[in-house]
Amino acid sequence: MDLTMFQLYDLVERYMLYINWDMDVRCRLAGGKPENQPDNWMKNIH
């Protein structure tokens, strides 16, 4: 409840980057070949 809109947006954006990266890794471990490489979820988002 103490987050500003800017902080909340950053958290959501970081979470979405992590989800995309995680799904790519899971797909590769299951033997799939994703079409493109996801963005690094630890990149600088500012």
C-alpha positions in Angstrom: 0.0 0.0 0.0 3.0 2.3 0.3 4.1 2.0 -3.3 3.8 4.8 -5.8 2.4 4.2 -9.2 5.9 4.4 -10.6 7.2 1.7 -8.2 4.1 -0.5 -9.0 4.7 -0.2 -12.7 8.3 -1.1 -12.3 7.4 -4.2 -10.3 4.8 -5.3 -12.9 7.3 -4.8 -15.7 10.0 -6.7 -13.9 7.6 -9.5 -13.2 6.5 -9.8 -16.8 10.2 -9.9 -18.0 10.8 -12.7 -15.5 7.7 -14.7 -16.6 8.8 -14.4 -20.2 12.3 -15.5 -19.4 11.1 -18.4 -17.2 8.7 -19.7 -19.8 11.5 -19.6 -22.4 13.8 -21.7 -20.1 11.0 -24.2 -19.3 10.2 -24.6 -23.0 13.9 -25.2 -23.8 14.2 -27.7 -21.0 11.2 -29.6 -22.3 12.9 -29.9 -25.8 11.2 -27.0 -27.5 12.8 -24.5 -29.8 11.4 -21.0 -29.1 11.4 -18.6 -32.1 13.1 -15.7 -30.4 15.2 -14.9 -27.3 13.4 -13.2 -24.4 14.8 -10.0 -22.9 17.0 -10.5 -19.8 14.8 -10.0 -16.8 17.6 -8.3 -14.9 18.1 -5.6 -17.5 18.0 -1.9 -16.6 14.3 -0.9 -17.1 14.8 2.8 -16.7 
